[in-house]
Amino acid sequence: MRRFIALALALCLVLGLSGCQSIVKRIAERGESGDEADGKVLYEHSMELAGLLDDMLKTPEYFDLMGGSQQVSEVIMPLMRSDLSEPESAYVITFPEEALPMLMSAAEVDLSGFSDELREFVERRMYSSVPTILNSRQGASVLAAASILTVSDSWAGEELDDSCYVLLMYPYCCPVMVAFSGKDEVITGTATMLLGEPIEEDSLDAVEALFGYLGIDGLTVEEIDID
């Protein structure tokens, strides 16, 4: 596990999530300070990102543009039948405060010599790398395919005090995981497909089992009402 976590962090730092496409959306000002984003707002943002992933999967020319090996193509081609427009359920996952230091320790990352600004940059990347860590269990080809199937977006005028994840669950295709963080009334979300076999069981237990690989105790899982 230590090797996978270190690899995922290194990829996120060196490549900078290079496979993602970034679109900045501006939201009308709401008084002197932004509104706190709740589960419903995060779900709406997650669906925007899932919609862009869906467009990718329906556009073979996009993957021709991105290039990739035959092994990566073999991972992506079956995913083109996916429909990400109607998730069966959605969950907000929040890690405890000690989760990030635990991941840093597991990856043998020492930030003691880093400036405050550089430490914050690495910590944000580490938090966003959790989907990459989960995908890394499937091997190098899956990891490369997941880097292509990654999108990012930002929304100004909203606040998010605590970083979190939204997990969109589908009955017949792989989940979509969105890492959210907030700073200076701007929310940033990065969405990645969790590749591999679809999760058949749609429940809180199934979501907790998915994150159990990370060995983090005390995470909070809350279902979002999407009806």
C-alpha positions in Angstrom: 0.0 0.0 0.0 2.8 2.4 0.8 4.2 2.0 -2.7 0.8 2.8 -4.3 0.3 5.9 -2.1 3.7 7.2 -2.9 3.2 6.6 -6.6 -0.2 8.3 -6.6 1.2 11.4 -4.8 4.2 11.5 -7.1 2.0 11.3 -10.2 -0.3 14.1 -8.9 2.7 16.4 -8.1 4.7 15.8 -11.3 1.8 15.5 -13.8 -0.4 18.0 -12.0 -3.5 15.9 -13.0 -2.5 16.7 -16.6 -5.3 14.7 -18.1 -8.0 17.0 -16.7 -9.8 19.7 -18.6 -10.4 22.8 -16.5 -13.4 25.1 -17.0 -14.0 28.0 -14.6 -17.6 29.0 -14.0 -18.5 32.2 -12.3 -21.5 32.4 -10.0 -23.3 35.6 -9.3 -22.2 37.4 -6.1 -24.3 36.8 -3.1 -23.8 39.7 -0.8 -20.5 40.4 1.0 -19.6 36.7 1.4 -20.3 33.5 -0.4 -22.9 30.9 0.6 -21.8 27.7 2.3 -22.1 24.8 -0.2 -24.3 22.0 1.1 -24.7 18.5 -0.1 -27.2 19.5 -2.8 -24.9 22.1 -4.2 -22.0 19.7 -4.3 -24.2 17.1 -6.0 -25.1 19.6 -8.7 -21.4 20.4 -9.2 -20.6 16.7 -9.3 -23.2 16.1 -12.0 -21.7 18.9 -14.1 -18.3 17.1 -14.0 -19.9 13.7 -14.5 -21.6 15.2 -17.6 -18.2 16.2 -19.0 -16.9 12.7 -18.4 -19.9 11.3 -20.1 -19.2 13.5 -23.1 -15.6 12.2 -23.2 -16.8 8.6 -23.2 -19.2 9.3 -26.1 -16.5 11.0 -28.2 -13.9 8.6 -29.5 -12.1 11.5 -31.2 -11.2 12.8 -27.7 -9.2 9.7 -26.9 -7.5 9.9 -30.3 -6.5 13.4 -29.4 -5.2 12.3 -26.0 -3.3 9.4 -27.4 -2.4 6.4 -25.2 -1.2 2.8 -25.5 -3.2 -0.2 -26.7 -3.5 -1.3 -23.1 -5.1 2.0 -22.1 -7.5 1.8 -25.0 -8.5 -1.7 -23.9 -9.4 -0.2 -20.5 -11.4 2.7 -21.9 -13.3 1.1 -24.7 -15.7 -0.9 -22.5 -16.4 2.3 -20.5 -17.8 4.0 -23.6 -21.1 2.1 -23.0 -21.5 3.9 -19.6 -24.3 6.3 -18.9 -23.3 8.8 -16.2 -26.4 11.0 -16.5 -28.5 9.3 -13.8 -26.7 8.0 -10.7 -28.6 5.7 -8.4 -27.3 7.3 -5.3 -24.8 9.9 -4.1 -22.7 10.2 -0.9 -20.6 12.9 0.8 -17.5 11.5 2.4 -15.5 13.5 4.9 -12.2 12.4 6.4 -11.2 13.1 10.0 -8.5 15.7 10.6 -5.8 13.1 11.2 -6.5 11.4 7.8 -4.1 13.5 5.8 -1.1 13.1 8.2 -1.8 9.4 8.1 -1.6 9.3 4.3 1.5 11.4 4.4 3.1 9.0 6.8 2.2 6.0 4.8 3.8 7.6 1.7 6.9 8.5 3.8 6.4 12.2 3.0 8.3 14.6 5.2 7.1 18.2 4.8 9.1 19.7 7.7 11.4 21.6 5.3 8.6 23.0 3.2 7.4 26.6 3.3 3.8 27.1 4.4 2.7 27.8 0.8 4.4 24.7 -0.6 3.1 22.6 2.2 -0.5 23.7 1.5 0.0 23.0 -2.2 1.3 19.4 -1.5 -1.5 18.8 1.0 -4.2 19.9 -1.5 -2.7 17.6 -4.1 -2.5 14.7 -1.7 -6.2 15.1 -0.8 -7.1 15.2 -4.5 -4.9 12.1 -5.1 -7.2 9.7 -3.1 -9.1 8.6 -6.2 -5.7 8.0 -7.9 -4.7 5.9 -4.9 -7.9 3.8 -5.2 -7.4 3.4 -8.9 -3.7 2.4 -8.5 -4.8 -1.0 -7.1 -5.8 -2.0 -10.7 -2.4 -1.5 -12.3 -0.6 0.9 -14.5 -2.9 0.8 -17.5 -6.0 1.6 -15.4 -4.1 4.4 -13.7 -3.2 5.9 -17.0 -6.8 5.5 -18.3 -8.1 7.2 -15.1 -5.7 10.1 -15.6 -7.4 10.7 -19.0 -10.8 10.3 -17.5 -10.3 13.2 -15.0 -11.9 16.6 -15.2 -11.7 19.7 -13.0 -13.8 22.8 -12.5 -14.1 25.8 -10.2 -17.0 27.9 -8.9 -16.6 31.3 -7.5 -18.9 32.9 -4.9 -19.3 29.8 -2.7 -17.6 28.7 0.5 -16.5 25.2 1.6 -14.9 25.1 5.0 -13.9 21.4 4.9 -12.6 19.4 2.0 -14.7 16.4 1.1 -15.6 13.9 -1.6 -18.8 13.2 -3.4 -19.3 9.6 -4.7 -21.8 9.1 -7.5 -22.9 5.4 -7.6 -24.4 3.8 -10.8 -26.1 0.4 -11.2 -24.2 -0.8 -14.2 -21.0 1.3 -14.5 -18.1 2.5 -12.4 -18.6 5.2 -9.7 -17.5 8.7 -10.2 -15.6 10.3 -7.3 -15.2 14.1 -6.9 -12.7 15.7 -4.6 -13.9 19.1 -3.4 -11.9 21.8 -1.7 -12.5 25.5 -1.0 -10.5 28.6 -0.6 -11.2 32.4 -0.8 -14.9 31.8 -1.7 -13.9 29.5 -4.6 -14.8 25.8 -4.7 -12.7 23.5 -6.8 -13.8 20.0 -7.8 -11.9 17.2 -9.5 -13.8 14.2 -10.8 -12.4 10.8 -11.6 -14.0 7.5 -12.5 -13.1 4.7 -10.1 -12.2 2.1 -12.6 -12.7 -1.7 -12.2 -15.8 -3.7 -11.6 -19.0 -1.7 -10.7 -19.9 -1.8 -7.1 -23.0 -4.0 -7.0 -24.2 -3.2 -3.5 -25.6 0.3 -3.2 -25.3 1.1 0.5 -23.3 3.0 3.1 -21.5 -0.3 4.0 -20.3 -0.6 0.3 -19.0 2.9 0.3 -17.2 2.4 3.6 -15.7 -0.8 2.3 -14.4 1.0 -0.8 -12.5 3.5 1.4 -11.4 0.7 3.8 -8.4 0.1 1.5 -6.9 3.4 2.8 -7.0 2.2 6.4 -8.5 5.4 7.7 -10.7 5.2 10.7 -13.5 7.7 11.6 -14.5 8.8 8.1 -18.0 10.2 7.8 -20.4 8.9 5.0 -23.7 10.7 4.4 -26.2 9.9 1.7 -27.4 12.8 -0.4 -31.2 13.0 -1.2 -31.2 13.1 -5.0 -34.9 12.3 -5.5 
